Amino acid sequence: MTDKKWYYSKSGKEYKGPVSTNNLSSKIEEQVVSEDTLVWKEGFSDWKSISDTAEFEEKFKKTTPPPLPRKDENKNRVEESNASDFLFDSESESNKKDSDSTDEETEQTNRWLKFYVNFRIPFAIFITLINVLDPPPYYISDEKDLFRIIGLGIILIYLVLFWGLYKRKLWGWKFNWSFIFVEPLLGPFGVVSNPILLFIYITGGIILYSFPNYIYFKKRKHLFS
């Protein structure tokens, strides 16, 4: 697309041109052309002042700053600015405290998870391994072999559970969530033989261990991926 061709006259007696829009704009910036300069291009019915054209009127608009404020107004504005800065600093400090508080709560809630994974499960594996290596004396020979097989199966379950929780895998979280209620049934394995003591052990385990951990891990699903 070709540029519009402009003709301009500073004296009103003779004109120059044609020139491009960019060329004429440069002449305005160089103050070669003033707002009273007459211009014409194809489509105009007559010559007009360059400041009245849609293409160049913005270049001749004069902007003036508002009147300076009085001393008392200026003082009020400074005080308002200082008050705004104080409120902003206070809000930033409050947000920082909230963030620190949240980080502290997160650290506290993760302590049990670290203890559960790094100590509690390895301890359960250790106790089960001792029972597998040295079955209770009241088992006969054939029962001891079955006891060892079941014990090794339980150790394998603990190892899989440990790996899933240690790696923060979602399947580990789901597996543990179900295993929480199964574990009290395996706890007295090979240790408690009295039916009454067995019932007390399992019931106490579900109430004191399973339900609290069920609620704890339910709220921390977001820690696993």
QUINOR-V51598 format. One record per backbone hydrogen bond with DSSP energy under -1.0 kcal/mol. CO is the residue of the C=O (numbers start at 1). NH is the residue of the N-H. If there is no record, write none. Layout:
co:CO nh:NH
co:CO nh:NH
//
This chain:
co:6 nh:19
co:7 nh:40
co:8 nh:16
co:9 nh:38
co:16 nh:8
co:19 nh:6
co:20 nh:24
co:21 nh:25
co:22 nh:26
co:23 nh:27
co:24 nh:28
co:25 nh:29
co:26 nh:30
co:27 nh:32
co:27 nh:33
co:28 nh:31
co:34 nh:37
co:35 nh:51
co:37 nh:50
co:38 nh:9
co:39 nh:48
co:40 nh:7
co:41 nh:44
co:48 nh:39
co:49 nh:52
co:50 nh:53
co:53 nh:57
co:57 nh:60
co:70 nh:74
co:71 nh:75
co:72 nh:76
co:73 nh:77
co:74 nh:78
co:75 nh:79
co:76 nh:80
co:77 nh:81
co:78 nh:82
co:79 nh:83
co:80 nh:84
co:81 nh:85
co:82 nh:86
co:83 nh:87
co:84 nh:88
co:85 nh:89
co:86 nh:90
co:87 nh:91
co:88 nh:92
co:89 nh:93
co:90 nh:94
co:91 nh:95
co:92 nh:96
co:93 nh:97
co:94 nh:98
co:95 nh:99
co:96 nh:100
co:97 nh:101
co:98 nh:102
co:99 nh:103
co:100 nh:104
co:101 nh:105
co:102 nh:106
co:103 nh:107
co:104 nh:108
co:105 nh:109
co:106 nh:110
co:110 nh:114
co:111 nh:115
co:112 nh:116
co:113 nh:117
co:114 nh:118
co:115 nh:119
co:115 nh:120
co:116 nh:121
co:119 nh:123
co:120 nh:124
co:121 nh:125
co:122 nh:126
co:123 nh:127
co:124 nh:128
co:125 nh:129
co:126 nh:130
co:127 nh:131
co:128 nh:132
co:129 nh:133
co:130 nh:134
co:136 nh:139
co:140 nh:144
co:141 nh:145
co:142 nh:146
co:143 nh:147
co:144 nh:148
co:145 nh:149
co:146 nh:150
co:147 nh:151
co:148 nh:152
co:149 nh:153
co:150 nh:154
co:151 nh:155
co:152 nh:156
co:153 nh:157
co:154 nh:158
co:155 nh:159
co:156 nh:160
co:157 nh:161
co:158 nh:162
co:159 nh:163
co:160 nh:164
co:161 nh:165
co:162 nh:166
co:163 nh:167
co:164 nh:169
co:168 nh:225
co:169 nh:173
co:170 nh:174
co:171 nh:175
co:172 nh:176
co:173 nh:177
co:174 nh:178
co:175 nh:179
co:176 nh:180
co:178 nh:181
co:179 nh:183
co:182 nh:185
co:183 nh:187
co:186 nh:189
co:188 nh:191
co:188 nh:192
co:194 nh:198
co:195 nh:199
co:196 nh:200
co:197 nh:201
co:198 nh:202
co:199 nh:203
co:200 nh:204
co:201 nh:205
co:202 nh:206
co:203 nh:207
co:204 nh:208
co:205 nh:209
co:205 nh:210
co:206 nh:211
co:209 nh:213
co:210 nh:214
co:211 nh:215
co:212 nh:216
co:213 nh:217
co:214 nh:218
co:215 nh:219
co:220 nh:223
co:221 nh:224
//
